[in-house]
Amino acid sequence: MKNKMNALSGSDLSGDRSMLIKTTKHMKKVIYALILPLVVVSGLVFANHEIKNENSEKSIPKPLSAAEREAGLRKWEATPEGIKFKKWEASPEGKKVLAGAAKIRKPISAFTNMEAVVTSLSLPPGSRLGFGVMARINGDDYILSFGLEESNEFQQLHNLKVNDKIIIKSRGVSYAPKYSYPIVSGDYVERDSKIIYKRAPRKGGC
């Protein structure tokens, strides 16, 4: 009887063990089945993150160093266009344009008011600067350029007349051998204490 009980106990135990082993194996399969998708998803997310980081790093060009800018300038000055520009800079006309640009550099850098008088409602023949007028600032003539018009944003500027006194603000002045006057970017215009134009900030800018 005791042997039978032992035999039963042994068989029961072996049965329980086999059930336990089967259950454990089954649980392992279930756990593995649950973990595998998580590992795959995590890997995809990590890979996607790495790709985004790589793309963002590629899309943001590194600023050139002073030496690189200088080298680029020297290289350009050796081209036909660069040689032509250097000759123009040294000419009486070029020197006059450069002096006019330097004269208003301070208020442009500070983006402060400049008093101007409209001298012409059209730009010099052959100009490709979009809409603009000629204006005199501190005794010198300038091209006041507003660029290409979109959505009638220059509507009030079209009402300007010769000899109108205006207040302007600009963020930039440029020049080119093609033009006999410095080119002032029109970013803000006020007439009779009323704002008639204010350039909208660029998309993505501040």
ROGU-453771 format. One record per residue: residue number from 0; x, y, z of N, C-alpha, C in turn. Coordinates in pm, 1 decimal. Atoms other than C-alpha are relative to their C-alpha. Example, Ala and Ser with C-alpha at 12.3 -4.5 7.8 and 13.67 -1.06 7.14 Angstrom:
BEGIN
{site 0, {89.0, -119.0, 0.0}, {1230.0, -450.0, 780.0}, {90.0, 120.0, 0.0}},
{site 1, {-82.0, -119.0, -6.0}, {1367.0, -106.0, 714.0}, {-77.0, 109.0, 73.0}},
//
This chain:
BEGIN
{site 0, {84.5, -120.1, 0.0}, {0.0, 0.0, 0.0}, {87.3, 124.0, 0.0}},
{site 1, {-91.0, -112.2, -11.0}, {278.0, 238.4, 92.5}, {74.4, 19.8, -129.6}},
{site 2, {-69.4, -9.1, 128.5}, {460.4, 153.8, -229.4}, {-89.6, 57.9, -106.7}},
{site 3, {96.2, -53.7, 96.6}, {143.5, 224.6, -425.5}, {-14.5, 148.5, 15.9}},
{site 4, {14.6, -143.8, -27.1}, {108.6, 557.6, -254.8}, {122.5, 75.9, -50.7}},
{site 5, {-121.7, -63.4, 49.1}, {468.0, 635.0, -330.5}, {1.6, 6.1, -151.5}},
{site 6, {3.5, 5.5, 146.5}, {417.2, 523.9, -688.6}, {-94.4, 105.3, -53.5}},
{site 7, {98.0, -100.8, 42.0}, {107.3, 743.1, -717.3}, {56.7, 139.6, 17.9}},
{site 8, {-56.5, -132.8, -26.5}, {285.7, 1030.4, -557.2}, {105.0, 33.9, -104.4}},
{site 9, {-104.6, -22.2, 100.5}, {576.4, 985.3, -797.1}, {-59.5, 30.6, -134.5}},
{site 10, {62.8, -24.0, 130.6}, {348.0, 963.1, -1097.7}, {-67.0, 135.0, -2.8}},
{site 11, {66.8, -131.8, -6.3}, {149.4, 1261.7, -979.6}, {102.5, 111.6, -14.0}},
{site 12, {-103.4, -102.8, 4.1}, {467.6, 1458.6, -927.7}, {57.8, 15.0, -139.6}},
{site 13, {-55.6, -7.4, 136.0}, {605.3, 1364.4, -1267.3}, {-99.1, 64.2, -94.8}},
{site 14, {104.2, -62.8, 83.0}, {271.8, 1460.3, -1422.9}, {-3.9, 148.9, 21.6}},
{site 15, {1.4, -143.4, -31.7}, {275.6, 1791.2, -1241.1}, {121.0, 68.8, -61.9}},
{site 16, {-121.9, -58.8, 55.9}, {632.8, 1849.2, -1350.7}, {-11.9, 18.7, -150.8}},
{site 17, {14.4, -10.0, 145.3}, {550.3, 1770.3, -1712.3}, {-96.2, 112.8, -35.4}},
{site 18, {94.8, -109.8, 22.6}, {251.3, 2007.6, -1691.4}, {67.3, 134.2, 22.7}},
{site 19, {-70.9, -124.3, -33.2}, {472.4, 2270.9, -1530.5}, {97.4, 38.3, -110.7}},
{site 20, {-95.0, -24.6, 108.2}, {734.3, 2232.2, -1801.5}, {-71.6, 48.1, -124.0}},
{site 21, {78.7, -40.8, 117.0}, {469.5, 2252.8, -2073.0}, {-50.7, 142.3, 15.7}},
{site 22, {52.0, -134.3, -27.1}, {315.9, 2559.6, -1909.6}, {109.8, 103.2, -12.3}},
{site 23, {-112.5, -93.0, 5.4}, {655.1, 2724.6, -1871.5}, {41.9, 24.8, -144.4}},
{site 24, {-36.0, -15.7, 140.7}, {739.1, 2656.3, -2236.2}, {-102.9, 84.1, -73.6}},
{site 25, {108.2, -75.9, 63.7}, {400.8, 2791.5, -2340.3}, {8.1, 147.3, 38.2}},
{site 26, {-13.3, -138.8, -48.4}, {450.0, 3104.0, -2127.3}, {117.3, 69.1, -67.4}},
{site 27, {-116.9, -56.6, 67.2}, {793.4, 3154.7, -2278.4}, {-34.7, 41.2, -142.5}},
{site 28, {40.3, -31.8, 137.4}, {640.1, 3141.0, -2625.8}, {-86.8, 125.1, -4.6}},
{site 29, {89.7, -116.9, -6.4}, {369.5, 3390.0, -2524.6}, {81.0, 126.8, 25.9}},
{site 30, {-83.6, -116.8, -34.7}, {624.8, 3624.6, -2364.5}, {86.7, 40.8, -119.0}},
{site 31, {-85.3, -27.2, 116.6}, {853.7, 3592.4, -2666.9}, {-82.1, 67.6, -110.2}},
{site 32, {88.2, -56.9, 102.7}, {558.5, 3663.3, -2897.5}, {-37.3, 144.4, 32.3}},
{site 33, {33.8, -136.6, -41.0}, {478.2, 3976.9, -2695.2}, {121.0, 92.3, -10.1}},
{site 34, {-121.1, -83.3, -3.5}, {836.1, 4102.3, -2665.7}, {52.5, 28.9, -140.2}},
{site 35, {-56.0, -15.5, 134.9}, {934.1, 4046.6, -3030.8}, {-52.3, 123.6, -73.2}},
{site 36, {47.6, -122.0, 67.4}, {699.2, 4313.5, -3173.4}, {53.1, 127.7, 64.5}},
{site 37, {-51.5, -117.8, -68.9}, {816.3, 4558.5, -2906.3}, {143.6, 27.8, -41.4}},
{site 38, {-139.4, -16.0, 41.3}, {1178.2, 4495.9, -3001.9}, {7.6, 55.2, -141.7}},
{site 39, {2.2, -45.0, 139.5}, {1096.1, 4540.8, -3370.1}, {-41.0, 146.6, -8.6}},
{site 40, {48.6, -138.8, 0.3}, {898.0, 4861.6, -3305.2}, {105.6, 93.8, 56.2}},
{site 41, {-105.4, -82.8, -59.4}, {1172.1, 4995.1, -3079.5}, {114.1, 21.5, -97.8}},
{site 42, {-106.8, -11.9, 98.9}, {1427.1, 4922.3, -3348.2}, {-36.3, 95.2, -111.5}},
{site 43, {45.5, -90.0, 106.0}, {1218.4, 5099.8, -3611.1}, {-0.8, 144.1, 46.2}},
{site 44, {3.3, -135.3, -55.5}, {1166.6, 5402.2, -3386.0}, {141.5, 54.4, 12.1}},
{site 45, {-139.8, -43.1, -15.9}, {1538.0, 5416.8, -3309.0}, {62.0, 32.0, -135.9}},
{site 46, {-54.7, -20.8, 134.6}, {1627.8, 5381.0, -3677.4}, {-56.2, 127.0, -61.2}},
{site 47, {64.3, -120.8, 52.9}, {1375.5, 5648.7, -3772.8}, {57.5, 124.9, 64.2}},
{site 48, {-58.9, -112.8, -72.7}, {1516.3, 5877.6, -3504.2}, {140.0, 30.8, -53.0}},
{site 49, {-135.7, -18.5, 52.0}, {1868.3, 5820.0, -3635.9}, {-4.3, 64.6, -138.3}},
{site 50, {12.8, -55.0, 135.5}, {1754.5, 5894.5, -3994.7}, {-36.6, 147.2, 6.6}},
{site 51, {41.3, -139.9, -15.2}, {1581.9, 6216.7, -3883.1}, {117.6, 85.9, 44.9}},
{site 52, {-116.0, -74.4, -48.2}, {1890.6, 6325.1, -3693.1}, {102.1, 20.2, -110.4}},
{site 53, {-97.0, -8.3, 109.1}, {2109.9, 6246.2, -3992.0}, {-45.7, 100.6, -104.5}},
{site 54, {54.2, -93.8, 98.5}, {1877.7, 6436.1, -4228.1}, {6.9, 143.1, 48.7}},
{site 55, {-3.3, -135.8, -54.8}, {1857.1, 6734.8, -3992.8}, {141.1, 54.6, 0.3}},
{site 56, {-139.3, -44.0, 1.3}, {2234.5, 6743.1, -3967.5}, {43.8, 36.6, -140.9}},
{site 57, {-36.0, -27.9, 137.9}, {2264.2, 6730.9, -4346.1}, {-66.5, 127.2, -50.0}},
{site 58, {75.4, -114.2, 50.0}, {1996.2, 7000.0, -4398.9}, {50.0, 132.1, 55.2}},
{site 59, {-51.5, -123.4, -59.4}, {2170.9, 7252.6, -4173.7}, {146.9, 15.0, -38.1}},
{site 60, {-140.2, -15.5, 41.0}, {2484.8, 7368.6, -4351.7}, {81.4, 70.5, 107.8}},
{site 61, {-86.9, -62.6, -98.5}, {2775.2, 7459.9, -4131.4}, {44.8, 136.4, -51.1}},
{site 62, {-44.1, -132.9, 43.7}, {2861.8, 7830.4, -4140.9}, {147.1, -1.2, -38.9}},
{site 63, {-138.0, -6.2, 46.8}, {3176.0, 7911.6, -4331.1}, {86.1, 79.0, 97.9}},
{site 64, {-93.9, -73.0, -83.9}, {3478.6, 8022.2, -4136.9}, {45.8, 124.5, -74.3}},
{site 65, {-50.6, -123.1, 62.1}, {3640.2, 8360.3, -4201.3}, {99.7, -32.5, -110.6}},
{site 66, {-100.2, 39.9, 100.0}, {3923.5, 8186.9, -4388.6}, {-67.7, -55.1, -125.2}},
{site 67, {73.4, 57.2, 113.3}, {3675.4, 7995.4, -4608.0}, {-70.7, 108.4, -80.3}},
{site 68, {66.6, -111.6, 69.4}, {3480.6, 8312.9, -4686.8}, {101.6, 81.1, -79.8}},
{site 69, {-105.1, -75.6, 66.6}, {3801.7, 8493.7, -4773.5}, {48.3, -73.8, -124.4}},
{site 70, {-44.8, 81.3, 113.9}, {3912.6, 8207.1, -4998.5}, {-104.2, 1.5, -111.8}},
{site 71, {108.0, -4.7, 98.8}, {3571.4, 8204.2, -5170.0}, {-3.9, 133.0, -73.4}},
{site 72, {-0.8, -133.0, 59.7}, {3589.5, 8579.8, -5228.4}, {115.6, 14.5, -99.4}},
{site 73, {-117.2, -7.4, 87.9}, {3940.5, 8555.4, -5374.7}, {-23.5, -80.3, -128.6}},
{site 74, {27.9, 84.8, 116.3}, {3826.2, 8275.9, -5603.2}, {-96.3, 69.4, -95.3}},
{site 75, {98.5, -69.9, 84.0}, {3527.8, 8479.3, -5723.8}, {63.0, 122.1, -68.3}},
{site 76, {-62.7, -119.8, 56.4}, {3739.9, 8792.3, -5777.9}, {87.4, -33.1, -121.1}},
{site 77, {-82.6, 41.7, 113.8}, {3952.1, 8591.4, -6024.4}, {-84.4, -35.2, -122.6}},
{site 78, {88.2, 30.6, 112.5}, {3645.9, 8517.1, -6241.6}, {-23.7, 126.3, -82.2}},
{site 79, {29.8, -118.7, 82.3}, {3543.2, 8747.9, -6530.5}, {-95.4, 97.5, 68.4}},
{site 80, {95.2, -86.0, -70.8}, {3250.5, 8877.9, -6323.2}, {68.7, 72.8, 115.5}},
{site 81, {-71.6, -60.5, -111.4}, {3476.9, 8940.0, -6024.6}, {94.5, 110.0, -45.3}},
{site 82, {-92.0, -99.9, 55.2}, {3733.2, 9125.1, -6234.6}, {-77.5, 124.9, -43.4}},
{site 83, {85.1, -111.9, 45.1}, {3456.8, 9338.5, -6387.3}, {-47.6, 82.4, 120.1}},
{site 84, {50.0, -68.3, -118.8}, {3320.4, 9419.0, -6041.0}, {109.8, 82.9, 67.0}},
{site 85, {-112.5, -71.9, -61.7}, {3662.0, 9518.8, -5903.5}, {34.1, 126.9, -79.3}},
{site 86, {-24.6, -117.6, 83.6}, {3714.5, 9755.5, -6198.4}, {-107.0, 106.1, 24.4}},
{site 87, {110.8, -93.8, -25.5}, {3371.9, 9908.5, -6137.0}, {17.9, 67.2, 136.1}},
{site 88, {-22.4, -55.6, -133.9}, {3452.0, 9953.3, -5764.0}, {103.2, 112.4, -2.0}},
{site 89, {-109.1, -98.4, 5.3}, {3766.2, 10147.7, -5855.2}, {-32.3, 119.9, -89.4}},
{site 90, {37.9, -108.6, 90.4}, {3587.7, 10367.1, -6112.3}, {-66.9, 113.0, 78.5}},
{site 91, {67.0, -112.0, -68.0}, {3449.1, 10714.8, -6020.2}, {-146.8, -30.0, 30.8}},
{site 92, {141.2, 33.1, -21.6}, {3092.6, 10585.7, -6062.8}, {-15.0, -100.5, 113.9}},
{site 93, {5.6, 101.3, -105.2}, {3158.5, 10283.5, -5843.0}, {28.8, 59.7, 136.7}},
{site 94, {-34.2, -64.0, -127.5}, {3323.2, 10493.0, -5573.4}, {-116.0, 84.7, 52.2}},
{site 95, {114.0, -82.6, -40.7}, {3021.8, 10726.9, -5572.1}, {-111.5, -86.5, 59.7}},
{site 96, {104.7, 91.0, -48.6}, {2778.4, 10437.1, -5527.9}, {39.1, -58.2, 136.2}},
{site 97, {-47.4, 56.8, -126.5}, {2989.6, 10281.1, -5251.5}, {-5.1, 103.7, 112.8}},
{site 98, {5.1, -106.2, -101.0}, {3012.6, 10615.1, -5070.7}, {-144.1, 25.8, 44.1}},
{site 99, {141.3, -18.2, -34.2}, {2634.3, 10653.9, -5088.0}, {-52.0, -111.9, 88.7}},
{site 100, {41.0, 114.7, -82.5}, {2585.1, 10304.2, -4944.6}, {56.7, 12.4, 141.4}},
{site 101, {-64.4, -14.5, -131.1}, {2833.5, 10373.9, -4663.1}, {-65.2, 110.1, 82.6}},
{site 102, {59.6, -115.7, -67.7}, {2654.5, 10698.8, -4581.1}, {-122.0, -38.4, 84.1}},
{site 103, {122.3, 39.3, -73.1}, {2337.1, 10520.2, -4467.5}, {15.8, -134.2, 71.2}},
{site 104, {-22.5, 130.5, -62.0}, {2497.9, 10206.6, -4326.0}, {-41.6, -3.2, 146.8}},
{site 105, {30.7, -2.8, -143.4}, {2450.7, 10315.5, -3964.1}, {-149.7, -10.1, 28.4}},
{site 106, {143.5, 14.5, -26.8}, {2071.2, 10376.2, -3970.0}, {-57.4, -132.4, -49.2}},
{site 107, {47.5, 130.6, 47.4}, {2028.7, 10055.7, -4169.5}, {35.5, -108.6, 100.9}},
{site 108, {-41.9, 99.3, -100.2}, {2227.1, 9852.3, -3915.4}, {-87.7, 7.2, 124.0}},
{site 109, {83.3, -19.1, -119.8}, {2016.6, 10000.6, -3634.6}, {-149.1, -7.4, -32.1}},
{site 110, {139.6, 1.6, 45.3}, {1693.1, 9981.4, -3841.4}, {-77.2, 119.2, 57.5}},
{site 111, {61.7, -123.0, -49.8}, {1610.8, 10343.3, -3753.2}, {-51.9, 83.4, -116.8}},
{site 112, {64.1, -84.3, 101.2}, {1417.1, 10614.5, -3936.4}, {100.6, 75.1, -86.7}},
{site 113, {-75.2, -83.3, 93.0}, {1559.1, 10781.7, -4245.1}, {-100.6, 87.0, -75.7}},
{site 114, {87.7, -90.3, 74.7}, {1395.1, 11089.0, -4397.3}, {37.8, -4.8, -147.9}},
{site 115, {-23.8, 8.4, 143.7}, {1356.3, 11067.9, -4774.8}, {-104.7, 80.1, -76.0}},
{site 116, {92.2, -71.5, 89.4}, {1194.7, 11254.0, -5063.2}, {-8.9, -80.2, -128.9}},
{site 117, {19.3, 75.2, 124.5}, {1045.6, 11071.3, -5361.4}, {39.0, 89.4, -117.8}},
{site 118, {-46.4, -79.5, 115.3}, {1221.3, 11192.1, -5678.1}, {-50.3, -54.6, -133.4}},
{site 119, {53.6, 59.5, 122.0}, {1079.9, 10950.8, -5937.5}, {-84.2, -121.9, 35.9}},
{site 120, {88.7, 114.2, -25.5}, {800.7, 10692.0, -5952.7}, {39.3, -122.6, -82.8}},
{site 121, {-48.8, 113.4, 79.3}, {995.7, 10467.9, -6190.2}, {149.6, -17.7, 22.4}},
{site 122, {-141.4, 31.8, -18.7}, {1331.8, 10295.3, -6163.5}, {75.2, 19.5, -131.6}},
{site 123, {-78.8, -17.7, 122.3}, {1618.5, 10338.6, -6412.4}, {-34.0, -107.2, -104.3}},
{site 124, {30.9, 96.9, 106.7}, {1560.3, 10169.3, -6753.1}, {83.9, -127.3, 12.9}},
{site 125, {-71.0, 127.9, -8.0}, {1650.7, 9800.8, -6754.5}, {6.8, -59.1, 139.0}},
{site 126, {-3.5, 50.8, -137.9}, {1604.1, 9759.6, -6379.7}, {-84.0, -127.8, 11.8}},
{site 127, {72.8, 125.5, -23.2}, {1497.1, 9414.8, -6267.3}, {-10.7, -23.6, 150.1}},
{site 128, {8.3, 3.0, -146.8}, {1422.0, 9486.6, -5902.1}, {-143.8, -5.1, 49.6}},
{site 129, {139.9, -1.6, -40.5}, {1043.8, 9459.6, -5902.9}, {-50.4, 142.8, 12.6}},
{site 130, {56.1, -133.7, -20.2}, {842.7, 9756.1, -5778.2}, {93.9, 85.3, 84.3}},
{site 131, {-83.7, -89.8, -78.0}, {1029.5, 10059.0, -5650.8}, {-12.2, 143.3, -47.1}},
{site 132, {-2.5, -142.1, 35.0}, {1078.3, 10434.5, -5658.6}, {141.2, 52.2, 24.6}},
{site 133, {-126.8, -67.5, -28.3}, {1372.7, 10671.2, -5659.8}, {-23.0, 95.3, 116.7}},
{site 134, {14.6, -86.7, -117.3}, {1431.8, 10859.3, -5335.3}, {133.5, 65.5, 32.5}},
{site 135, {-120.8, -72.3, -40.2}, {1678.6, 11116.7, -5207.6}, {10.2, -0.2, 152.5}},
{site 136, {-24.3, 5.6, -144.0}, {1827.4, 11067.0, -4861.4}, {127.7, 78.5, 28.8}},
{site 137, {-117.0, -82.7, -35.2}, {2060.2, 11330.3, -4716.5}, {77.5, 49.1, -123.3}},
{site 138, {-63.0, -57.9, 119.4}, {2126.9, 11476.9, -5060.8}, {46.9, -99.0, -104.4}},
{site 139, {-41.2, 101.8, 98.0}, {2208.3, 11145.8, -5234.8}, {-121.5, -77.6, -50.2}},
{site 140, {110.5, 74.9, 60.0}, {1983.9, 10950.5, -5471.5}, {19.1, -150.8, 18.4}},
{site 141, {-0.9, 144.3, -23.0}, {1892.3, 10588.6, -5404.0}, {-116.6, -65.6, -73.0}},
{site 142, {111.3, 82.8, 47.4}, {1684.1, 10313.7, -5558.0}, {-65.6, -59.5, 123.6}},
{site 143, {74.2, 57.3, -112.0}, {1416.9, 10223.8, -5303.8}, {-81.5, -116.5, -56.3}},
{site 144, {58.3, 119.3, 61.8}, {1325.8, 9868.0, -5401.3}, {-83.3, -80.3, 99.7}},
{site 145, {90.0, 79.3, -84.8}, {1033.6, 9665.9, -5263.9}, {-13.1, -143.4, -48.6}},
{site 146, {5.8, 136.5, 52.9}, {1067.8, 9356.4, -5482.0}, {-129.0, -27.5, -75.6}},
{site 147, {118.5, 41.3, 74.2}, {793.7, 9158.2, -5650.9}, {-124.0, 14.5, 86.9}},
{site 148, {123.9, -25.1, -74.2}, {440.3, 9245.6, -5551.5}, {-85.1, -125.9, 9.7}},
{site 149, {90.2, 112.6, -22.9}, {209.7, 8985.1, -5400.7}, {-122.9, 47.9, 76.8}},
{site 150, {127.6, -29.7, -68.0}, {-157.9, 9024.1, -5304.8}, {-20.2, 149.4, 25.9}},
{site 151, {21.8, -145.9, -10.6}, {-162.0, 9402.4, -5365.2}, {60.7, 60.6, 127.2}},
{site 152, {-60.5, -51.3, -123.6}, {68.8, 9457.9, -5068.0}, {59.6, 139.5, -17.3}},
{site 153, {-57.3, -132.7, 25.1}, {207.5, 9771.4, -5236.3}, {-106.9, 102.3, -39.8}},
{site 154, {110.0, -85.0, 45.7}, {-133.5, 9926.2, -5295.1}, {15.1, 145.9, 42.7}},
{site 155, {-14.0, -138.1, -48.5}, {-73.2, 10233.0, -5078.9}, {126.9, 67.2, -54.3}},
{site 156, {-122.6, -56.6, 55.3}, {277.8, 10275.3, -5219.0}, {-22.7, 54.4, -141.0}},
{site 157, {31.3, -46.8, 134.9}, {127.8, 10319.5, -5565.1}, {-59.6, 141.0, 2.7}},
{site 158, {57.0, -135.1, -12.9}, {-30.3, 10640.9, -5432.9}, {106.2, 106.4, 27.5}},
{site 159, {-106.9, -97.5, -22.0}, {308.6, 10802.3, -5373.0}, {13.6, 94.8, -118.8}},
{site 160, {-19.8, -100.1, 104.3}, {383.6, 11119.4, -5567.0}, {141.8, 57.0, 11.4}},
{site 161, {-130.6, -65.5, -0.6}, {705.0, 11295.7, -5664.1}, {-3.3, 115.8, 99.7}},
{site 162, {-18.2, -100.8, -105.5}, {826.9, 11526.0, -5384.3}, {-70.2, -35.7, 130.9}},
{site 163, {56.0, 45.2, -127.7}, {637.9, 11328.4, -5119.4}, {113.1, -21.2, 100.3}},
{site 164, {-97.1, 23.4, -106.3}, {828.4, 11332.8, -4792.2}, {-42.7, -125.4, 76.8}},
{site 165, {31.5, 127.1, -65.8}, {845.6, 10988.6, -4636.3}, {108.0, -34.3, 102.6}},
{site 166, {-94.6, 58.3, -96.0}, {1010.1, 10809.5, -4346.4}, {15.6, -146.7, -38.3}},
{site 167, {-21.7, 139.9, 36.3}, {1170.6, 10479.7, -4438.1}, {92.7, -68.9, 100.3}},
{site 168, {-92.4, 84.5, -75.8}, {1341.1, 10195.3, -4256.2}, {41.6, -114.1, -92.9}},
{site 169, {-50.2, 105.6, 87.2}, {1558.2, 9936.9, -4424.9}, {93.4, -91.6, 76.5}},
{site 170, {-91.4, 97.9, -61.4}, {1743.6, 9620.8, -4331.3}, {119.6, -31.1, -89.6}},
{site 171, {-113.7, 31.0, 86.1}, {1983.7, 9627.1, -4622.6}, {20.3, 97.9, -113.3}},
{site 172, {-35.1, -81.1, 116.6}, {2164.6, 9826.7, -4888.6}, {100.0, -80.1, -82.5}},
{site 173, {-88.2, 75.7, 88.3}, {2334.7, 9672.7, -5190.7}, {35.3, 84.0, -121.5}},
{site 174, {-39.8, -73.2, 120.3}, {2492.5, 9774.2, -5518.4}, {49.4, -100.1, -103.8}},
{site 175, {-45.6, 84.0, 110.6}, {2588.2, 9634.3, -5858.5}, {43.0, 91.4, -114.0}},
{site 176, {-47.9, -82.2, 111.1}, {2776.9, 9764.8, -6163.9}, {-110.8, 43.6, -95.9}},
{site 177, {110.4, -31.7, 91.5}, {2449.0, 9762.5, -6356.9}, {-73.4, 126.6, 40.5}},
{site 178, {78.0, -113.1, -51.4}, {2301.8, 10036.5, -6136.4}, {90.8, 113.8, 46.0}},
{site 179, {-79.0, -119.2, -34.5}, {2428.3, 10391.3, -6086.3}, {-34.0, 54.7, 137.9}},
{site 180, {42.1, -44.0, -133.0}, {2269.5, 10417.7, -5741.9}, {1.9, -118.5, 96.8}},
{site 181, {14.0, 107.5, -99.0}, {2280.1, 10217.6, -5417.0}, {-145.7, -46.6, 3.6}},
{site 182, {135.2, 58.8, -3.5}, {1981.5, 9985.7, -5380.9}, {-39.9, -22.1, 145.5}},
{site 183, {48.6, 9.5, -138.2}, {1792.6, 10027.5, -5053.3}, {-123.4, -89.3, 3.3}},
{site 184, {115.7, 88.3, -15.7}, {1554.6, 9752.0, -4948.0}, {-108.5, 72.4, 79.8}},
{site 185, {111.0, -68.1, -69.1}, {1219.2, 9907.3, -4859.7}, {-73.3, -94.1, 92.8}},
{site 186, {64.6, 88.1, -97.7}, {1100.0, 9742.0, -4539.5}, {-108.8, 70.8, 81.0}},
{site 187, {97.2, -76.2, -78.6}, {895.2, 10020.8, -4382.4}, {-8.6, 140.0, -60.7}},
{site 188, {19.4, -134.8, 54.8}, {743.5, 10342.1, -4521.0}, {-113.0, 69.2, 75.8}},
{site 189, {98.1, -80.2, -73.7}, {558.5, 10614.4, -4335.6}, {-15.7, 133.8, -73.0}},
{site 190, {25.8, -130.1, 61.6}, {392.6, 10923.2, -4487.3}, {-107.1, 71.7, 82.1}},
{site 191, {93.8, -78.9, -81.5}, {219.1, 11201.4, -4292.7}, {-34.6, -72.5, 130.4}},
{site 192, {13.8, 70.5, -129.8}, {272.4, 11000.3, -3971.8}, {-88.6, -124.1, -8.0}},
{site 193, {79.7, 121.3, 16.9}, {81.1, 10703.5, -4117.3}, {83.6, -106.4, -71.8}},
{site 194, {-74.3, 110.1, 63.0}, {233.2, 10366.2, -4200.4}, {-72.2, -41.2, -127.7}},
{site 195, {61.0, 41.8, 126.7}, {169.9, 10291.7, -4568.1}, {59.8, -130.5, -51.9}},
{site 196, {-54.7, 131.0, 37.2}, {390.3, 9985.6, -4594.2}, {90.1, -52.1, 111.8}},
{site 197, {-86.2, 68.3, -97.0}, {551.3, 9736.7, -4359.4}, {17.1, -142.9, -48.7}},
{site 198, {-23.7, 134.1, 55.2}, {717.2, 9424.1, -4493.2}, {-35.0, -106.1, 101.0}},
{site 199, {38.8, 109.3, -87.2}, {566.1, 9109.8, -4349.8}, {122.5, -87.3, 27.1}},
{site 200, {-114.7, 88.9, -30.3}, {813.7, 8879.7, -4169.2}, {-4.1, -123.5, -87.1}},
{site 201, {-8.5, 120.2, 82.7}, {935.2, 8585.3, -4371.7}, {-54.1, -120.2, 74.4}},
{site 202, {51.9, 122.6, -60.9}, {773.2, 8247.8, -4311.5}, {113.9, -78.4, 64.0}},
{site 203, {-103.9, 72.4, -72.6}, {964.9, 8056.2, -4051.9}, {99.0, 91.6, 69.9}},
{site 204, {-88.9, -96.6, -64.9}, {1139.3, 8373.9, -3940.9}, {-62.7, 54.7, 125.0}},
{site 205, {53.3, -56.8, -123.1}, {1091.7, 8577.0, -3625.6}, {-60.8, 135.3, -28.3}},
//
